[in-house]
Structures are given as structure tokens and as C-alpha cells.
Amino acid sequence: MKTTKLIIVMGIVLVFCQSFAQGPTKGKTTSAFANHQTSETANQHELYSGGAIYSDFKLEGTAGSAYLIGDWQEGIIIMKDNTVISGNKYRYNIYTQQMQFISNEDTMAVANPGEVKFIQFADKVFVHTDYYCKNELKQGYFELLEDGECSLLKRWVVSYRLVDGEAKQRLSASNDSEEFIRECSCFLKFGDQPAMALKSRKKEFINCFDEDSEQISAYMKRGKLKHKDQDDLLGIVSYYNQLHR
């Protein structure tokens, strides 16, 4: 698809092609995408975080790349007006919280994610939605795990830290002086309401389903399901959606 058409439909802008093509930008951004990304410092001297979230229940962090998937992937974008945009390769920069793609050998990023319904690549589907973070309303990208009256979403974040000592020796083969730690948290989104972080306590989790909480509790008890297990959680949310079909 021609670049001009992409600009008209999606509202994209060129964002520091050289730096993004080589790797994630650290610290504060001065690009036109500053309003679409979050950068919070946990420890100013050694630990920096992108797309930071605060959740009652976070899955354990693991070492990895600042990109959810390192290689560019064929994908499509479905706009809210049902326009389908194909023919591009995408990647998700977790650190800058940007969906990036290649256009005419330039690295671009989606400038108006609020106009996007779905972004799909590498067998994953992503949405951009409102969510609560420490009682503050924000917006961001989520991986969509289950869609319906209740959507199950996964929020990815990445931190990097400068390393020394044993960690530096471990990374010396690749001449790296830093390592990335990726974490993710699950969120529930009911209808058009903002997404909310998954509650760690079972009772609080069940109460999220309001008038269906007793049925959810019974269903979990019958199946011996745990809401902290992702497969069980998928089953619980799917069951709730069946109740509302």
C-alpha cells in the first residue's frame, strides 16, 4: 500500500528511523510520539522502565528483548471504520510502547492508535484501550487473549538496567552493558469500561463479575480453577462470556 494512503488513513509520522531501526530508545523521547508512550525511572542510576504498570498480580519477569518479537512480522491493521490495511511488516516496541512498521524502507509508528480496532501479526492480536493505573486513567497497547463482554488482556512492559560484575561478564560475548527484563500483567475489560488490573486475591477477583460472581465462584470450584493460572483464567473469562451471549 502506498505511503500516502497510509498517512491519510492512519495518521502516521516518521520517527527517528535510524535509532529505532537499530534498537530501542532509552530515557525521555523528544519525538512526536511522546504522548503515546510512558517512560518511568525506578532507579535513576541503573534501572529504567518503559510502559510501566502497577498491578496486584504480575507474572514473573524474564530476561529478553525490548521488542515482544525481535523480527519484523507480516500483519494487518483493522481500523474502527473496518478499513483493512495489509502489506506491511510490524513489531511491538515494548519499551517505547509503539507499534512500528516498515514503509519504503523507513521505520514508522502508528500515530493515532485510538483509530485502530485491531493490529494482528505473529498469531497475536493487539488493541489500544483505556486502563486504570494507580487510579489514574491511561491509554496503551494490550495483547488480546479473549474477546467478548469481558475481554482478557495482557499488558507487556520492559525495563533495562546497566550491569556490572558477573552480569557484565555474562553479556560480554555480545558487548552489551545492559539487559532487558520483560514483565506482563493480565487485565479485565468489561464492555466499554477501562481495563482494570487482575486482582491477586481470589475473592476480589470473583467480585469483579458483580451479579455473576456466584456462578463464577461455583464454576471455579467445580473445575478447581485458579485465576492466577493463565489457561484457567482464559476458561473463566470464556465461561463468563458464554453467560452473556
C-alpha positions in Angstrom: 0.0 0.0 0.0 1.3 3.4 -0.9 2.8 5.6 1.8 0.3 8.4 1.0 -2.6 6.2 1.6 -1.2 5.1 5.0 -0.8 8.7 6.0 -4.4 9.6 5.1 -5.9 6.5 6.8 -3.7 6.1 9.9 -2.1 9.4 10.5 1.5 8.2 10.7 4.7 10.1 11.2 8.3 9.3 10.7 10.1 8.7 14.0 13.8 8.7 14.2 14.3 6.0 11.7 17.9 5.5 12.4 17.6 4.9 16.1 14.5 2.8 16.1 15.9 0.5 13.3 19.0 -0.1 15.5 17.3 -0.6 18.9 15.0 0.9 21.5 15.5 4.5 22.6 16.2 4.9 26.3 15.2 7.7 28.6 12.9 10.6 27.6 11.8 10.8 24.0 11.5 14.0 22.1 9.7 12.5 19.1 6.2 13.3 18.0 5.1 10.1 19.9 5.8 11.4 23.4 2.0 11.4 24.1 1.7 7.8 23.2 4.4 6.3 25.4 5.3 6.0 29.0 8.8 6.1 30.5 9.3 5.9 34.2 12.5 5.6 36.2 12.6 3.1 39.0 16.2 3.6 40.0 17.8 6.5 38.2 21.3 5.1 38.2 20.7 1.5 37.0 17.1 0.6 36.3 14.8 2.2 33.7 11.3 1.2 32.8 9.1 1.6 29.7 5.3 1.3 29.7 5.3 0.9 33.5 2.2 -0.6 35.1 1.1 -1.2 38.6 -0.9 -4.3 39.2 -1.9 -6.5 42.1 -0.7 -9.6 40.2 2.3 -9.6 37.9 3.8 -12.6 36.1 7.4 -13.2 36.9 9.9 -11.1 34.8 12.3 -12.7 32.4 15.3 -11.5 30.5 14.6 -10.7 26.9 14.5 -8.1 24.1 12.8 -4.7 24.3 10.7 -6.0 21.4 8.0 -8.6 22.0 9.1 -10.4 18.9 12.5 -9.4 17.6 11.9 -9.9 13.8 9.6 -8.0 11.7 6.3 -9.9 11.1 3.7 -9.8 8.3 0.5 -8.4 9.7 -2.7 -6.4 9.2 -4.4 -3.4 10.8 -8.2 -3.2 11.0 -9.4 0.3 11.6 -12.5 1.2 13.6 -14.3 2.1 10.3 -13.4 -1.5 9.2 -10.8 -0.4 6.7 -8.2 -3.2 6.4 -4.5 -2.2 5.9 -2.2 -5.0 4.8 1.1 -5.5 3.1 3.4 -4.2 5.9 5.6 -5.8 8.5 5.2 -5.0 12.2 6.9 -5.2 15.5 5.9 -4.1 19.0 8.5 -1.9 20.8 7.5 -2.6 24.4 9.9 -0.1 25.8 8.5 2.9 23.9 5.0 1.4 23.7 4.9 1.8 19.9 3.6 -0.4 17.1 6.2 0.1 14.4 6.2 -1.0 10.8 8.3 -0.7 7.7 7.2 1.6 4.8 9.5 2.3 1.9 12.5 1.1 4.0 11.6 3.6 6.7 10.7 2.7 10.3 7.3 4.2 11.1 4.9 4.1 14.0 1.2 4.3 14.3 0.4 7.9 15.4 -3.3 7.6 16.1 -3.8 4.2 17.8 -7.3 5.3 19.0 -8.5 4.9 15.4 -7.3 1.3 15.3 -9.6 -1.6 16.1 -7.1 -4.4 15.9 -3.5 -5.0 15.0 -2.6 -8.6 14.2 0.8 -10.2 13.5 2.7 -13.3 14.6 -0.5 -15.1 15.6 -1.2 -12.3 18.1 -3.9 -9.6 18.3 -3.4 -6.2 19.9 -5.8 -3.5 20.9 -5.3 0.0 22.2 -7.6 0.9 25.1 -8.1 2.9 28.3 -6.9 1.4 31.5 -6.5 2.3 35.1 -3.1 2.6 36.6 -3.0 3.6 40.3 -6.4 5.1 40.0 -5.2 7.2 37.0 -6.8 6.8 33.6 -4.3 6.0 30.9 -4.2 4.5 27.4 -2.0 1.8 26.0 -1.5 -1.3 23.9 -2.6 -4.7 25.2 -2.4 -8.2 23.8 -5.9 -9.6 23.4 -6.3 -13.1 24.8 -10.1 -13.4 25.0 -12.7 -11.1 23.4 -16.3 -10.7 24.4 -18.4 -8.9 27.0 -15.4 -9.4 29.2 -12.0 -9.1 27.4 -8.9 -10.7 28.9 -5.9 -8.5 28.1 -2.2 -8.8 28.7 -0.1 -5.7 29.3 3.6 -6.1 28.4 6.3 -3.9 29.9 10.1 -3.9 29.7 12.8 -2.5 31.9 16.6 -2.2 31.2 19.4 -1.9 33.7 23.0 -1.1 33.4 25.0 -4.1 34.5 28.4 -4.8 36.1 30.3 -7.6 37.7 29.1 -11.1 37.0 26.2 -9.8 34.8 28.7 -7.9 32.7 30.8 -11.0 32.2 27.7 -12.9 31.1 26.9 -10.3 28.5 30.5 -9.6 27.4 30.2 -12.0 24.4 27.7 -9.7 22.8 29.5 -6.5 24.0 26.3 -5.5 25.9 26.4 -3.3 29.0 22.7 -3.7 29.8 20.0 -6.3 29.9 16.2 -6.1 29.4 13.7 -7.5 31.8 10.2 -8.2 30.4 7.1 -8.5 32.6 3.4 -8.8 31.9 0.2 -8.4 33.8 -3.3 -9.5 33.0 -6.3 -7.1 32.9 -10.0 -7.5 32.6 -12.1 -5.1 30.5 -15.9 -5.2 30.8 -17.8 -3.8 27.8 -16.7 -0.2 27.1 -15.2 0.3 30.6 -11.5 0.9 31.0 -9.4 -2.2 31.6 -8.5 -3.0 35.2 -5.6 -5.0 36.6 -6.3 -8.5 37.7 -6.8 -8.8 41.4 -4.4 -11.1 43.2 -6.9 -12.2 45.9 -9.4 -14.8 44.7 -12.4 -13.1 46.5 -11.7 -9.7 45.0 -11.2 -11.3 41.5 -14.6 -13.1 41.8 -16.3 -9.9 43.0 -15.3 -8.2 39.7 -18.0 -10.2 38.0 -20.8 -8.5 40.0 -24.1 -10.3 39.7 -22.4 -13.3 38.1 -19.9 -13.7 40.9 -21.7 -16.6 42.5 -21.8 -18.5 39.2 -18.1 -17.7 38.6 -17.2 -18.9 42.0 -19.1 -22.2 41.5 -17.6 -22.7 38.1 -14.1 -22.2 39.5 -14.8 -24.6 42.4 -16.2 -27.3 40.1 -13.2 -27.2 37.8 -10.6 -26.4 40.6 -9.6 -23.4 38.6 -7.1 -20.8 39.7 -7.3 -17.3 38.4 -3.5 -16.9 38.6 -3.1 -19.7 36.0 -3.4 -18.2 32.5 -5.1 -21.2 31.0 -7.6 -21.4 33.9 -8.1 -17.7 33.6 -8.9 -18.0 29.9 -11.5 -20.6 30.8 -13.1 -18.5 33.5 -13.5 -15.4 31.2 -14.7 -17.6 28.3 -17.4 -19.1 30.7 -18.5 -15.6 31.7 -18.8 -14.5 28.1 -21.0 -17.6 27.4 -23.4 -16.4 30.1 -23.8 -13.1 28.3 -24.3 -14.4 24.7 
